[in-house]
């Protein structure tokens, strides 16, 4: 009976009563705890400072390496341009000497005329005449090239355009000053588009010599023109204008080795 009486009177165990009793207020932080916390903050700041310094150092090294690489590329490009100019000058002198030697006889004159015609068709000699000028450019605010960047012109787009010009009857074509021949490759290397192994940057100016009006109509209505009309929906610029006096350079690095007549109808 005493056990039942105790359970009735004391419904809360003594241990719970002591745990729930109010405790005297004390300091929030002791001196030792403050020192440890301060040390943790100092150590964290030191680690963050070292990491930031290393990050800045690495960024400086990467920036310096990138700047050096750009300078080397620009220097090599200037050297290549100078060599190309020298090749063009030497080729002109050689052509003049060859023409002078061939025109000494009637047979030589005939051979010289045929050689000039073949060189013109092969894209080796400069061309001047009427045609069309095409300007294409990436969409504004388009900075990233890749499969998902619809606002960027890719090598395949330029290939469609150039093939469309040949299909429309173009007699000679150049892009950003690079004359195209049957051996000219248009491809990409990373973010750059290479034409005749020379990197080109937008905007791209394409010159095509031929009957200006017919060439414009046939190109715009052809596969190349229709493709770029579709790309204008993604912000890409596409302008076609007629010109009456276009001047295209000869292809550098090309040599006319042999030419055979076409047999057949």
TORNUVO-347722 format. One record per residue (C-alpha): residue in three letters; x, y, z. Coordinates in steps of 0.001 Angstrom, whole numbers, always signed. Example, Ala and Ser with C-alpha at 12.3 -4.5 7.8 and 13.67 -1.06 7.14 Angstrom:
BEGIN
{resn->ALA	xx->+12300	yy->-4500	zz->+7800}
{resn->SER	xx->+13670	yy->-1060	zz->+7140}
//
This chain:
BEGIN
{resn->UNK	xx->+0	yy->+0	zz->+0}
{resn->UNK	xx->+2905	yy->+2382	zz->+700}
{resn->UNK	xx->+4118	yy->+1933	zz->-2887}
{resn->UNK	xx->+702	yy->+2895	zz->-4260}
{resn->UNK	xx->+615	yy->+5917	zz->-1980}
{resn->UNK	xx->+4069	yy->+7059	zz->-3181}
{resn->UNK	xx->+3051	yy->+6719	zz->-6835}
{resn->UNK	xx->-87	yy->+8734	zz->-6150}
{resn->UNK	xx->+1704	yy->+11556	zz->-4306}
{resn->UNK	xx->+4923	yy->+11748	zz->-6362}
{resn->UNK	xx->+3928	yy->+11390	zz->-10024}
{resn->UNK	xx->+7223	yy->+12934	zz->-11246}
{resn->UNK	xx->+10472	yy->+11153	zz->-10623}
{resn->UNK	xx->+13053	yy->+13059	zz->-8643}
{resn->UNK	xx->+15594	yy->+12929	zz->-11409}
{resn->UNK	xx->+13212	yy->+14660	zz->-13846}
{resn->UNK	xx->+12410	yy->+17255	zz->-11170}
{resn->UNK	xx->+16075	yy->+18071	zz->-10680}
{resn->UNK	xx->+16708	yy->+18255	zz->-14406}
{resn->UNK	xx->+13810	yy->+20693	zz->-14921}
{resn->UNK	xx->+14785	yy->+22969	zz->-12018}
{resn->UNK	xx->+16061	yy->+26442	zz->-13059}
{resn->UNK	xx->+19807	yy->+26857	zz->-13036}
{resn->UNK	xx->+21760	yy->+29911	zz->-12051}
{resn->UNK	xx->+22772	yy->+32128	zz->-14948}
{resn->UNK	xx->+26427	yy->+32064	zz->-15873}
{resn->UNK	xx->+28679	yy->+33761	zz->-18443}
{resn->UNK	xx->+27888	yy->+32917	zz->-22102}
{resn->UNK	xx->+31511	yy->+32355	zz->-22971}
{resn->UNK	xx->+34354	yy->+31521	zz->-20751}
{resn->UNK	xx->+37789	yy->+33012	zz->-21291}
{resn->UNK	xx->+39274	yy->+29720	zz->-22460}
{resn->UNK	xx->+36509	yy->+29155	zz->-24984}
{resn->UNK	xx->+36999	yy->+32677	zz->-26373}
{resn->UNK	xx->+40710	yy->+32040	zz->-26922}
{resn->UNK	xx->+39983	yy->+28790	zz->-28782}
{resn->UNK	xx->+37330	yy->+30457	zz->-30946}
{resn->UNK	xx->+39649	yy->+33350	zz->-31752}
{resn->UNK	xx->+42368	yy->+30893	zz->-32713}
{resn->UNK	xx->+39990	yy->+29082	zz->-35059}
{resn->UNK	xx->+39067	yy->+32363	zz->-36765}
{resn->UNK	xx->+42708	yy->+33373	zz->-37140}
{resn->UNK	xx->+43628	yy->+29988	zz->-38598}
{resn->UNK	xx->+40689	yy->+30099	zz->-41032}
{resn->UNK	xx->+41665	yy->+33592	zz->-42156}
{resn->UNK	xx->+45275	yy->+32493	zz->-42650}
{resn->UNK	xx->+44192	yy->+29516	zz->-44779}
{resn->UNK	xx->+41849	yy->+31679	zz->-46856}
{resn->UNK	xx->+44565	yy->+34280	zz->-47344}
{resn->UNK	xx->+47074	yy->+31696	zz->-48541}
{resn->UNK	xx->+44482	yy->+30186	zz->-50911}
{resn->UNK	xx->+43614	yy->+33625	zz->-52321}
{resn->UNK	xx->+47300	yy->+34423	zz->-52840}
{resn->UNK	xx->+47869	yy->+31163	zz->-54679}
{resn->UNK	xx->+44780	yy->+31764	zz->-56820}
{resn->UNK	xx->+46011	yy->+35238	zz->-57775}
{resn->UNK	xx->+49444	yy->+33846	zz->-58550}
{resn->UNK	xx->+48022	yy->+31105	zz->-60756}
{resn->UNK	xx->+45747	yy->+33587	zz->-62527}
{resn->UNK	xx->+48717	yy->+35865	zz->-63212}
{resn->UNK	xx->+50737	yy->+32944	zz->-64586}
{resn->UNK	xx->+47870	yy->+31827	zz->-66829}
{resn->UNK	xx->+47313	yy->+35378	zz->-68069}
{resn->UNK	xx->+51028	yy->+35818	zz->-68793}
{resn->UNK	xx->+51168	yy->+32507	zz->-70680}
{resn->UNK	xx->+48070	yy->+33435	zz->-72695}
{resn->UNK	xx->+49526	yy->+36850	zz->-73562}
{resn->UNK	xx->+52802	yy->+35270	zz->-74643}
{resn->UNK	xx->+50964	yy->+32724	zz->-76801}
{resn->UNK	xx->+48908	yy->+35460	zz->-78478}
{resn->UNK	xx->+52060	yy->+37467	zz->-79192}
{resn->UNK	xx->+53751	yy->+34407	zz->-80698}
{resn->UNK	xx->+50738	yy->+33678	zz->-82913}
{resn->UNK	xx->+50570	yy->+37289	zz->-84078}
{resn->UNK	xx->+54320	yy->+37312	zz->-84798}
{resn->UNK	xx->+54101	yy->+34085	zz->-86821}
{resn->UNK	xx->+51090	yy->+35470	zz->-88705}
{resn->UNK	xx->+53037	yy->+38616	zz->-89612}
{resn->UNK	xx->+55954	yy->+36495	zz->-90802}
{resn->UNK	xx->+53586	yy->+34383	zz->-92916}
{resn->UNK	xx->+52043	yy->+37521	zz->-94427}
{resn->UNK	xx->+55485	yy->+38873	zz->-95339}
{resn->UNK	xx->+56459	yy->+35568	zz->-96936}
{resn->UNK	xx->+53191	yy->+35470	zz->-98854}
{resn->UNK	xx->+53794	yy->+38997	zz->-100165}
{resn->UNK	xx->+57288	yy->+37970	zz->-101239}
{resn->UNK	xx->+55929	yy->+34872	zz->-102999}
{resn->UNK	xx->+53408	yy->+36997	zz->-104893}
{resn->UNK	xx->+56150	yy->+39400	zz->-105992}
{resn->UNK	xx->+58460	yy->+36604	zz->-107119}
{resn->UNK	xx->+55609	yy->+34904	zz->-108937}
{resn->UNK	xx->+54789	yy->+38120	zz->-110808}
{resn->UNK	xx->+58417	yy->+38500	zz->-111839}
{resn->UNK	xx->+58526	yy->+34872	zz->-112979}
{resn->UNK	xx->+55321	yy->+35274	zz->-114993}
{resn->UNK	xx->+56714	yy->+38367	zz->-116686}
{resn->UNK	xx->+59948	yy->+36592	zz->-117603}
{resn->UNK	xx->+58079	yy->+33537	zz->-118868}
{resn->UNK	xx->+55711	yy->+35641	zz->-120978}
{resn->UNK	xx->+58633	yy->+37527	zz->-122485}
{resn->UNK	xx->+60370	yy->+34269	zz->-123382}
{resn->UNK	xx->+57247	yy->+32626	zz->-124813}
{resn->UNK	xx->+56110	yy->+35544	zz->-126946}
{resn->UNK	xx->+59325	yy->+35373	zz->-128951}
{resn->UNK	xx->+57697	yy->+32760	zz->-131221}
{resn->UNK	xx->+54181	yy->+32110	zz->-132506}
{resn->UNK	xx->+53997	yy->+28726	zz->-130811}
{resn->UNK	xx->+55221	yy->+30286	zz->-127584}
{resn->UNK	xx->+52541	yy->+32986	zz->-127765}
{resn->UNK	xx->+49823	yy->+30372	zz->-128156}
{resn->UNK	xx->+51220	yy->+28372	zz->-125220}
{resn->UNK	xx->+51416	yy->+31528	zz->-123107}
{resn->UNK	xx->+47769	yy->+32372	zz->-123767}
{resn->UNK	xx->+46653	yy->+28838	zz->-122877}
{resn->UNK	xx->+48777	yy->+28894	zz->-119730}
{resn->UNK	xx->+47221	yy->+32177	zz->-118619}
{resn->UNK	xx->+43725	yy->+30772	zz->-119182}
{resn->UNK	xx->+44454	yy->+27657	zz->-117148}
{resn->UNK	xx->+46084	yy->+29669	zz->-114362}
{resn->UNK	xx->+42991	yy->+31874	zz->-114244}
{resn->UNK	xx->+40688	yy->+28858	zz->-113959}
{resn->UNK	xx->+42910	yy->+27303	zz->-111300}
{resn->UNK	xx->+42734	yy->+30456	zz->-109197}
{resn->UNK	xx->+46454	yy->+31232	zz->-109347}
{resn->UNK	xx->+46229	yy->+34647	zz->-111037}
{resn->UNK	xx->+44293	yy->+37685	zz->-109741}
{resn->UNK	xx->+40816	yy->+38380	zz->-111136}
{resn->UNK	xx->+38873	yy->+41592	zz->-111660}
{resn->UNK	xx->+35277	yy->+41967	zz->-112763}
{resn->UNK	xx->+31609	yy->+42282	zz->-111739}
{resn->UNK	xx->+29982	yy->+40036	zz->-109177}
{resn->UNK	xx->+28471	yy->+40047	zz->-105693}
{resn->UNK	xx->+29727	yy->+40860	zz->-102230}
{resn->UNK	xx->+28378	yy->+38814	zz->-99297}
{resn->UNK	xx->+28825	yy->+39827	zz->-95663}
{resn->UNK	xx->+28016	yy->+37326	zz->-92914}
{resn->UNK	xx->+28651	yy->+37786	zz->-89212}
{resn->UNK	xx->+27925	yy->+36117	zz->-85893}
{resn->UNK	xx->+24854	yy->+37155	zz->-83948}
{resn->UNK	xx->+25376	yy->+40015	zz->-81470}
{resn->UNK	xx->+26374	yy->+38974	zz->-77944}
{resn->UNK	xx->+27330	yy->+35509	zz->-79160}
{resn->UNK	xx->+30608	yy->+34667	zz->-77442}
{resn->UNK	xx->+30690	yy->+30879	zz->-77088}
{resn->UNK	xx->+31293	yy->+28632	zz->-80069}
{resn->UNK	xx->+30071	yy->+25065	zz->-79942}
{resn->UNK	xx->+27367	yy->+22693	zz->-81029}
{resn->UNK	xx->+24763	yy->+24515	zz->-78957}
{resn->UNK	xx->+25649	yy->+28069	zz->-80034}
{resn->UNK	xx->+23129	yy->+28827	zz->-82777}
{resn->UNK	xx->+24362	yy->+32430	zz->-83079}
{resn->UNK	xx->+27836	yy->+31444	zz->-84289}
{resn->UNK	xx->+28840	yy->+30796	zz->-87902}
{resn->UNK	xx->+30574	yy->+27433	zz->-88226}
{resn->UNK	xx->+32799	yy->+25944	zz->-90897}
{resn->UNK	xx->+29882	yy->+23890	zz->-92238}
{resn->UNK	xx->+27866	yy->+27088	zz->-92745}
{resn->UNK	xx->+30652	yy->+28655	zz->-94806}
{resn->UNK	xx->+31009	yy->+25447	zz->-96804}
{resn->UNK	xx->+27309	yy->+25592	zz->-97703}
{resn->UNK	xx->+27666	yy->+29234	zz->-98719}
{resn->UNK	xx->+30731	yy->+28672	zz->-100894}
{resn->UNK	xx->+29269	yy->+25590	zz->-102568}
{resn->UNK	xx->+26131	yy->+27610	zz->-103235}
{resn->UNK	xx->+28219	yy->+30254	zz->-105013}
{resn->UNK	xx->+29935	yy->+27704	zz->-107245}
{resn->UNK	xx->+26540	yy->+26161	zz->-108002}
{resn->UNK	xx->+25170	yy->+29606	zz->-108920}
{resn->UNK	xx->+27910	yy->+30085	zz->-111529}
{resn->UNK	xx->+30663	yy->+31996	zz->-109710}
{resn->UNK	xx->+33887	yy->+32130	zz->-111729}
{resn->UNK	xx->+36178	yy->+33118	zz->-108840}
{resn->UNK	xx->+35601	yy->+33337	zz->-105073}
{resn->UNK	xx->+37546	yy->+34738	zz->-102126}
{resn->UNK	xx->+36803	yy->+34999	zz->-98410}
{resn->UNK	xx->+38464	yy->+37643	zz->-96244}
{resn->UNK	xx->+41120	yy->+38078	zz->-98911}
{resn->UNK	xx->+41854	yy->+34348	zz->-99322}
{resn->UNK	xx->+41317	yy->+33125	zz->-102888}
{resn->UNK	xx->+39608	yy->+29750	zz->-103120}
{resn->UNK	xx->+40645	yy->+26954	zz->-105452}
{resn->UNK	xx->+39582	yy->+23345	zz->-105902}
{resn->UNK	xx->+42209	yy->+22428	zz->-103273}
{resn->UNK	xx->+41160	yy->+24957	zz->-100622}
{resn->UNK	xx->+39951	yy->+23459	zz->-97347}
{resn->UNK	xx->+37433	yy->+25178	zz->-95074}
{resn->UNK	xx->+37381	yy->+23616	zz->-91617}
{resn->UNK	xx->+37417	yy->+24456	zz->-87943}
{resn->UNK	xx->+40194	yy->+24130	zz->-85377}
{resn->UNK	xx->+38842	yy->+24810	zz->-81919}
{resn->UNK	xx->+37099	yy->+28181	zz->-81998}
{resn->UNK	xx->+38793	yy->+29296	zz->-85229}
{resn->UNK	xx->+37696	yy->+28705	zz->-88816}
{resn->UNK	xx->+40582	yy->+27902	zz->-91147}
{resn->UNK	xx->+40480	yy->+28755	zz->-94849}
{resn->UNK	xx->+43537	yy->+27555	zz->-96760}
{resn->UNK	xx->+45058	yy->+26851	zz->-93311}
{resn->UNK	xx->+44740	yy->+30511	zz->-92342}
{resn->UNK	xx->+42597	yy->+31422	zz->-89304}
{resn->UNK	xx->+39815	yy->+33869	zz->-90128}
{resn->UNK	xx->+37698	yy->+35958	zz->-87770}
{resn->UNK	xx->+34168	yy->+37292	zz->-88262}
{resn->UNK	xx->+32760	yy->+39214	zz->-89998}
{resn->UNK	xx->+33370	yy->+37200	zz->-93159}
{resn->UNK	xx->+33420	yy->+39036	zz->-96494}
{resn->UNK	xx->+32961	yy->+36778	zz->-99521}
{resn->UNK	xx->+33585	yy->+38114	zz->-103030}
{resn->UNK	xx->+32343	yy->+36203	zz->-106075}
{resn->UNK	xx->+33065	yy->+37219	zz->-109669}
{resn->UNK	xx->+30470	yy->+36447	zz->-112338}
{resn->UNK	xx->+27370	yy->+37911	zz->-113974}
{resn->UNK	xx->+26240	yy->+40023	zz->-111045}
{resn->UNK	xx->+22468	yy->+39906	zz->-111472}
{resn->UNK	xx->+22225	yy->+36231	zz->-112416}
{resn->UNK	xx->+24733	yy->+35270	zz->-109744}
{resn->UNK	xx->+22798	yy->+37081	zz->-107012}
{resn->UNK	xx->+19420	yy->+35633	zz->-108001}
{resn->UNK	xx->+20680	yy->+32076	zz->-108393}
{resn->UNK	xx->+22656	yy->+32182	zz->-105151}
{resn->UNK	xx->+19908	yy->+33704	zz->-102989}
{resn->UNK	xx->+17361	yy->+31230	zz->-104346}
{resn->UNK	xx->+19821	yy->+28333	zz->-104097}
{resn->UNK	xx->+20726	yy->+26098	zz->-101140}
{resn->UNK	xx->+23445	yy->+28405	zz->-99805}
{resn->UNK	xx->+21257	yy->+31496	zz->-99741}
{resn->UNK	xx->+18264	yy->+29670	zz->-98277}
{resn->UNK	xx->+20443	yy->+28201	zz->-95531}
{resn->UNK	xx->+21688	yy->+31613	zz->-94432}
{resn->UNK	xx->+18185	yy->+33061	zz->-94603}
{resn->UNK	xx->+17305	yy->+30407	zz->-92030}
{resn->UNK	xx->+20290	yy->+31394	zz->-89873}
{resn->UNK	xx->+19128	yy->+35020	zz->-89792}
{resn->UNK	xx->+16375	yy->+33799	zz->-87490}
{resn->UNK	xx->+19120	yy->+33199	zz->-84890}
{resn->UNK	xx->+20492	yy->+36745	zz->-85252}
{resn->UNK	xx->+23228	yy->+35984	zz->-87792}
{resn->UNK	xx->+23872	yy->+38805	zz->-90268}
{resn->UNK	xx->+23543	yy->+38041	zz->-93994}
{resn->UNK	xx->+23843	yy->+40787	zz->-96634}
{resn->UNK	xx->+24208	yy->+40374	zz->-100411}
{resn->UNK	xx->+25018	yy->+43296	zz->-102725}
{resn->UNK	xx->+25981	yy->+43572	zz->-106390}
{resn->UNK	xx->+29363	yy->+45057	zz->-107356}
{resn->UNK	xx->+30633	yy->+46086	zz->-110770}
{resn->UNK	xx->+34377	yy->+46090	zz->-110104}
{resn->UNK	xx->+35562	yy->+43411	zz->-107707}
{resn->UNK	xx->+39248	yy->+42592	zz->-107336}
{resn->UNK	xx->+40292	yy->+39123	zz->-106120}
{resn->UNK	xx->+43903	yy->+38110	zz->-105420}
{resn->UNK	xx->+45540	yy->+34974	zz->-106696}
{resn->UNK	xx->+45794	yy->+31954	zz->-104461}
{resn->UNK	xx->+49063	yy->+31844	zz->-102558}
{resn->UNK	xx->+50981	yy->+28590	zz->-102400}
{resn->UNK	xx->+49349	yy->+27081	zz->-105509}
{resn->UNK	xx->+51325	yy->+25904	zz->-108510}
{resn->UNK	xx->+49914	yy->+24863	zz->-111877}
{resn->UNK	xx->+51707	yy->+21542	zz->-112452}
{resn->UNK	xx->+49697	yy->+19919	zz->-115241}
{resn->UNK	xx->+46498	yy->+20456	zz->-117228}
{resn->UNK	xx->+44747	yy->+17955	zz->-119470}
{resn->UNK	xx->+41839	yy->+18663	zz->-121834}
{resn->UNK	xx->+38453	yy->+17272	zz->-120911}
{resn->UNK	xx->+37483	yy->+14395	zz->-123194}
{resn->UNK	xx->+33790	yy->+14009	zz->-123819}
{resn->UNK	xx->+30693	yy->+16052	zz->-124651}
//
